[in-house]
Amino acid sequence: MTFEEIKNDEQQYMMHAYGRFPVALVSGKGAVAKDVDGKEYIDFTSGIGVNSLGYADDGYVKAVSAQAAAIQHISNLYYSPVQIAAAKKLCELTGFDKVFFGNSGAEANECAIKIARKYSYEKYGGKRQKILTLVNSFHGRTVTTLAATGQDVFHNYFFPFTEGFNYVQANHIADFDAHLTDEVCAVFIELIQGEGGVMPLDKEFVEHIAAVCKEKDILFMIDEVQTGMGRTGSVYCYMDYGIAPDVITSAKGLGGGLPIGACLCSRKLADVITSGTHGTTFGGNPVACAAANEVLARVTTPQFLAEVKEKGAYIRAKLAEMPNVKEIRGMGLMIGIVTEKDNAKEIAAQCVENGLLILTAKTLLRLLPPLNITYEEIDRGLAVLRKVMEG
Ligand SMILES: *Cc1c(COP(=O)(O)O)cnc(C)c1O
């Protein structure tokens, strides 16, 4: 099939949910993807922070293939050793007490929201059900996670939205305190707002929330769907902030390219979810869990995480010397670039033409390369970006 044929079929048969770059990707190795015509692209996206180990990583392919060949799915009515191993590893790495597996970031967040409301309902009754999230946040596309998302553009068409979310200005302690009523049961935030434009939160703001939540038995929940699994150079970003949240959610990079999401909770919340109060058909699927186990084993070693930080610093230093770069934000291999000319969308399109896959977030360029990208691949990608930025 030619690219034009693929594009025409997409137009004819698929709902128009996505604006796509004019590229059909069919294979890859490491941080290099190939399109249907055989053209190569350096990948600074990892499929929006998903392919933690790049394309067709040998160990990953082996782990996933072996599990697919052994048993591809059982229902959650039976014990799955590979699923339980993933939960155990997550708890050992973080100190959290229990895990629930779903299939996506939004589902992991739904679980967190349900835990917060049930915990508070059972302990304090039905009047304490509000959840504070941040202005400019992003928490997913289900009706409830859209409601949790603090951006008006997401609050259209699909009325009525789930009630009970209030939005606080990020890094604004007084605004947080002003929203803190007796009805609040949880605070749910990203530590670096990803889709919102790679905006890291101030440490003082986060520490203030942590202290208030602890004092008032309000659950402090962190959406680590984008920041987690080594992306910032720590197992989870909350570790960089030195806080101890009650709940975190994880997805994107966790399965290295297969759909899996996880909600982790502390001991105090271990018994909130009971038989019949939450569930999913596919969640914790053995193949997805085998993928997650491979990612968990590889990206969480101190050596690997140190390399993520080093590569991030290397990219940042190179970016700082490039024309059209106004500001660089983020942590580890989660990098946002504000351009002088405010032309991120055009830059991204030109990069694709020149063989570099790159993301945008709001008005920024955004890099989320595979965590095991090599320096050679980084240099190849940055050379394309420099050429395009020189315009
Ligand atoms: C991507 C993302 C989500 C949604 O994840 P899906 O897998 O698309 O449902 C939620 N929160 C954050 C912070 C994200 O970056």
The ligand as an SDF file (V2000), in Angstrom:
LIG
                    3D

 15 15  0  0  0  0  0  0  0  0999 V2000
   -1.5960   10.7650   28.9250 C   0  0  0  0  0  0  0  0  0  0  0  0
   -2.0410   11.1570   30.2670 C   0  0  0  0  0  0  0  0  0  0  0  0
   -3.2530   10.6860   30.8260 C   0  0  0  0  0  0  0  0  0  0  0  0
   -4.2100    9.8270   30.0390 C   0  0  0  0  0  0  0  0  0  0  0  0
   -3.6800    8.5740   29.7280 O   0  0  0  0  0  0  0  0  0  0  0  0
   -4.4500    7.6410   28.6640 P   0  0  0  0  0  0  0  0  0  0  0  0
   -3.6380    6.3900   28.6570 O   0  0  0  0  0  0  0  0  0  0  0  0
   -4.4590    8.3680   27.3590 O   0  0  0  0  0  0  0  0  0  0  0  0
   -5.8170    7.4190   29.1840 O   0  0  0  0  0  0  0  0  0  0  0  0
   -3.5630   11.0430   32.1130 C   0  0  0  0  0  0  0  0  0  0  0  0
   -2.7530   11.8360   32.8320 N   0  0  0  0  0  0  0  0  0  0  0  0
   -1.5880   12.3090   32.3470 C   0  0  0  0  0  0  0  0  0  0  0  0
   -0.7200   13.1580   33.2030 C   0  0  0  0  0  0  0  0  0  0  0  0
   -1.2080   12.0090   31.0420 C   0  0  0  0  0  0  0  0  0  0  0  0
   -0.0690   12.5170   30.5430 O   0  0  0  0  0  0  0  0  0  0  0  0
  1  2  1  0
  2  3  1  0
  2 14  2  0
  3  4  1  0
  3 10  2  0
  4  5  1  0
  5  6  1  0
  6  7  2  0
  6  8  1  0
  6  9  1  0
 10 11  1  0
 11 12  2  0
 12 13  1  0
 12 14  1  0
 14 15  1  0
M  END
$$$$
